[in-house]
Amino acid sequence: MFRSADLVLLTKIDLLPYVDFDVARCAEGARRARPGVEVLEVSATRGDGLPEW
């Protein structure tokens, strides 16, 4: 799915302090599959990334 994606939407980033998830590693993997893909971090709870999305 990442090979044809124009955007990777990472949701629920407000939970990052509570889970073992590496955003940079995820973005790196997505960009290996699809160079130049945009990675957008979003939190509906805090509103992060919503205007950009």
N, CA, C and O atoms as a GROMACS GRO file, in nm:
protein
  212
    1MET      N    1   0.081  -0.118   0.000
    1MET     CA    2   0.000   0.000   0.000
    1MET      C    3   0.086   0.126   0.000
    1MET      O    4   0.045   0.227  -0.055
    2PHE      N    5   0.204   0.121   0.061
    2PHE     CA    6   0.288   0.241   0.066
    2PHE      C    7   0.352   0.274  -0.068
    2PHE      O    8   0.387   0.389  -0.093
    3ARG      N    9   0.366   0.176  -0.154
    3ARG     CA   10   0.430   0.202  -0.285
    3ARG      C   11   0.348   0.293  -0.374
    3ARG      O   12   0.403   0.358  -0.463
    4SER      N   13   0.217   0.300  -0.351
    4SER     CA   14   0.133   0.386  -0.434
    4SER      C   15   0.073   0.502  -0.356
    4SER      O   16  -0.004   0.581  -0.413
    5ALA      N   17   0.105   0.515  -0.229
    5ALA     CA   18   0.046   0.620  -0.145
    5ALA      C   19   0.110   0.756  -0.174
    5ALA      O   20   0.230   0.765  -0.199
    6ASP      N   21   0.029   0.859  -0.169
    6ASP     CA   22   0.078   0.995  -0.177
    6ASP      C   23   0.091   1.057  -0.038
    6ASP      O   24   0.162   1.155  -0.018
    7LEU      N   25   0.021   0.997   0.059
    7LEU     CA   26   0.019   1.048   0.195
    7LEU      C   27   0.008   0.933   0.293
    7LEU      O   28  -0.071   0.841   0.274
    8VAL      N   29   0.088   0.939   0.399
    8VAL     CA   30   0.076   0.846   0.511
    8VAL      C   31   0.026   0.929   0.628
    8VAL      O   32   0.091   1.025   0.670
    9LEU      N   33  -0.089   0.893   0.680
    9LEU     CA   34  -0.153   0.965   0.788
    9LEU      C   35  -0.135   0.886   0.917
    9LEU      O   36  -0.191   0.778   0.933
   10LEU      N   37  -0.056   0.941   1.009
   10LEU     CA   38  -0.035   0.877   1.138
   10LEU      C   39  -0.130   0.942   1.238
   10LEU      O   40  -0.114   1.059   1.272
   11THR      N   41  -0.226   0.866   1.284
   11THR     CA   42  -0.329   0.920   1.373
   11THR      C   43  -0.298   0.887   1.519
   11THR      O   44  -0.212   0.805   1.549
   12LYS      N   45  -0.370   0.953   1.606
   12LYS     CA   46  -0.362   0.930   1.750
   12LYS      C   47  -0.223   0.958   1.807
   12LYS      O   48  -0.179   0.892   1.901
   13ILE      N   49  -0.154   1.057   1.750
   13ILE     CA   50  -0.019   1.086   1.798
   13ILE      C   51  -0.017   1.139   1.941
   13ILE      O   52   0.088   1.143   2.005
   14ASP      N   53  -0.134   1.179   1.992
   14ASP     CA   54  -0.140   1.220   2.132
   14ASP      C   55  -0.112   1.104   2.226
   14ASP      O   56  -0.084   1.125   2.344
   15LEU      N   57  -0.119   0.982   2.177
   15LEU     CA   58  -0.091   0.863   2.259
   15LEU      C   59   0.056   0.821   2.257
   15LEU      O   60   0.092   0.725   2.325
   16LEU      N   61   0.139   0.890   2.182
   16LEU     CA   62   0.280   0.850   2.170
   16LEU      C   63   0.354   0.837   2.303
   16LEU      O   64   0.438   0.748   2.317
   17PRO      N   65   0.326   0.922   2.402
   17PRO     CA   66   0.396   0.905   2.530
   17PRO      C   67   0.363   0.773   2.600
   17PRO      O   68   0.434   0.733   2.692
   18TYR      N   69   0.257   0.706   2.558
   18TYR     CA   70   0.209   0.587   2.628
   18TYR      C   71   0.231   0.457   2.552
   18TYR      O   72   0.201   0.349   2.604
   19VAL      N   73   0.283   0.465   2.430
   19VAL     CA   74   0.302   0.345   2.348
   19VAL      C   75   0.444   0.338   2.294
   19VAL      O   76   0.515   0.439   2.288
   20ASP      N   77   0.484   0.219   2.258
   20ASP     CA   78   0.617   0.197   2.201
   20ASP      C   79   0.606   0.203   2.049
   20ASP      O   80   0.590   0.100   1.983
   21PHE      N   81   0.615   0.325   1.994
   21PHE     CA   82   0.603   0.344   1.850
   21PHE      C   83   0.702   0.451   1.809
   21PHE      O   84   0.707   0.558   1.869
   22ASP      N   85   0.780   0.424   1.706
   22ASP     CA   86   0.882   0.516   1.659
   22ASP      C   87   0.835   0.581   1.529
   22ASP      O   88   0.839   0.520   1.422
   23VAL      N   89   0.791   0.707   1.539
   23VAL     CA   90   0.738   0.779   1.423
   23VAL      C   91   0.845   0.791   1.314
   23VAL      O   92   0.816   0.769   1.196
   24ALA      N   93   0.966   0.826   1.352
   24ALA     CA   94   1.074   0.843   1.254
   24ALA      C   95   1.101   0.713   1.178
   24ALA      O   96   1.123   0.714   1.057
   25ARG      N   97   1.100   0.603   1.249
   25ARG     CA   98   1.124   0.473   1.186
   25ARG      C   99   1.011   0.437   1.090
   25ARG      O  100   1.035   0.384   0.981
   26CYS      N  101   0.888   0.466   1.130
   26CYS     CA  102   0.773   0.442   1.043
   26CYS      C  103   0.783   0.526   0.916
   26CYS      O  104   0.763   0.476   0.805
   27ALA      N  105   0.814   0.654   0.932
   27ALA     CA  106   0.826   0.744   0.817
   27ALA      C  107   0.940   0.699   0.725
   27ALA      O  108   0.927   0.703   0.602
   28GLU      N  109   1.049   0.656   0.784
   28GLU     CA  110   1.163   0.607   0.705
   28GLU      C  111   1.123   0.486   0.621
   28GLU      O  112   1.158   0.476   0.504
   29GLY      N  113   1.051   0.394   0.682
   29GLY     CA  114   1.006   0.275   0.610
   29GLY      C  115   0.910   0.310   0.497
   29GLY      O  116   0.919   0.254   0.388
   30ALA      N  117   0.820   0.401   0.523
   30ALA     CA  118   0.726   0.444   0.419
   30ALA      C  119   0.800   0.510   0.304
   30ALA      O  120   0.766   0.489   0.187
   31ARG      N  121   0.901   0.590   0.336
   31ARG     CA  122   0.977   0.660   0.231
   31ARG      C  123   1.071   0.567   0.156
   31ARG      O  124   1.109   0.597   0.043
   32ARG      N  125   1.108   0.456   0.216
   32ARG     CA  126   1.184   0.356   0.140
   32ARG      C  127   1.094   0.292   0.035
   32ARG      O  128   1.138   0.265  -0.077
   33ALA      N  129   0.970   0.267   0.072
   33ALA     CA  130   0.875   0.207  -0.022
   33ALA      C  131   0.828   0.308  -0.126
   33ALA      O  132   0.804   0.272  -0.242
   34ARG      N  133   0.814   0.434  -0.084
   34ARG     CA  134   0.764   0.539  -0.174
   34ARG      C  135   0.841   0.668  -0.147
   34ARG      O  136   0.797   0.751  -0.068
   35PRO      N  137   0.956   0.684  -0.213
   35PRO     CA  138   1.036   0.805  -0.191
   35PRO      C  139   0.953   0.932  -0.211
   35PRO      O  140   0.878   0.946  -0.308
   36GLY      N  141   0.969   1.023  -0.117
   36GLY     CA  142   0.900   1.151  -0.126
   36GLY      C  143   0.759   1.152  -0.071
   36GLY      O  144   0.693   1.256  -0.072
   37VAL      N  145   0.709   1.037  -0.021
   37VAL     CA  146   0.574   1.035   0.032
   37VAL      C  147   0.564   1.130   0.152
   37VAL      O  148   0.656   1.137   0.234
   38GLU      N  149   0.453   1.201   0.160
   38GLU     CA  150   0.431   1.291   0.273
   38GLU      C  151   0.380   1.211   0.392
   38GLU      O  152   0.292   1.126   0.378
   39VAL      N  153   0.436   1.237   0.509
   39VAL     CA  154   0.393   1.173   0.633
   39VAL      C  155   0.337   1.283   0.722
   39VAL      O  156   0.407   1.379   0.755
   40LEU      N  157   0.212   1.267   0.760
   40LEU     CA  158   0.144   1.368   0.840
   40LEU      C  159   0.099   1.307   0.972
   40LEU      O  160   0.030   1.205   0.974
   41GLU      N  161   0.138   1.371   1.081
   41GLU     CA  162   0.099   1.326   1.214
   41GLU      C  163  -0.025   1.403   1.258
   41GLU      O  164  -0.029   1.526   1.251
   42VAL      N  165  -0.128   1.328   1.303
   42VAL     CA  166  -0.256   1.390   1.335
   42VAL      C  167  -0.306   1.345   1.472
   42VAL      O  168  -0.293   1.228   1.509
   43SER      N  169  -0.363   1.439   1.544
   43SER     CA  170  -0.433   1.409   1.668
   43SER      C  171  -0.564   1.485   1.667
   43SER      O  172  -0.565   1.608   1.673
   44ALA      N  173  -0.675   1.414   1.660
   44ALA     CA  174  -0.806   1.479   1.665
   44ALA      C  175  -0.831   1.537   1.804
   44ALA      O  176  -0.900   1.638   1.818
   45THR      N  177  -0.775   1.474   1.907
   45THR     CA  178  -0.793   1.521   2.044
   45THR      C  179  -0.731   1.659   2.065
   45THR      O  180  -0.794   1.747   2.123
   46ARG      N  181  -0.609   1.676   2.017
   46ARG     CA  182  -0.538   1.804   2.035
   46ARG      C  183  -0.548   1.895   1.914
   46ARG      O  184  -0.519   2.014   1.923
   47GLY      N  185  -0.587   1.839   1.799
   47GLY     CA  186  -0.597   1.919   1.677
   47GLY      C  187  -0.468   1.925   1.597
   47GLY      O  188  -0.463   1.993   1.495
   48ASP      N  189  -0.365   1.855   1.641
   48ASP     CA  190  -0.237   1.853   1.569
   48ASP      C  191  -0.256   1.798   1.428
   48ASP      O  192  -0.318   1.693   1.410
   49GLY      N  193  -0.203   1.868   1.330
   49GLY     CA  194  -0.203   1.819   1.192
   49GLY      C  195  -0.334   1.831   1.118
   49GLY      O  196  -0.337   1.809   0.997
   50LEU      N  197  -0.441   1.865   1.185
   50LEU     CA  198  -0.571   1.872   1.117
   50LEU      C  199  -0.578   1.980   1.011
   50LEU      O  200  -0.629   1.954   0.902
   51PRO      N  201  -0.528   2.100   1.036
   51PRO     CA  202  -0.532   2.201   0.929
   51PRO      C  203  -0.452   2.158   0.805
   51PRO      O  204  -0.494   2.186   0.692
   52GLU      N  205  -0.339   2.093   0.825
   52GLU     CA  206  -0.258   2.048   0.712
   52GLU      C  207  -0.328   1.935   0.633
   52GLU      O  208  -0.317   1.927   0.511
   53TRP      N  209  -0.399   1.851   0.705
   53TRP     CA  210  -0.468   1.741   0.642
   53TRP      C  211  -0.581   1.794   0.560
   53TRP      O  212  -0.654   1.717   0.497
   0.00000   0.00000   0.00000
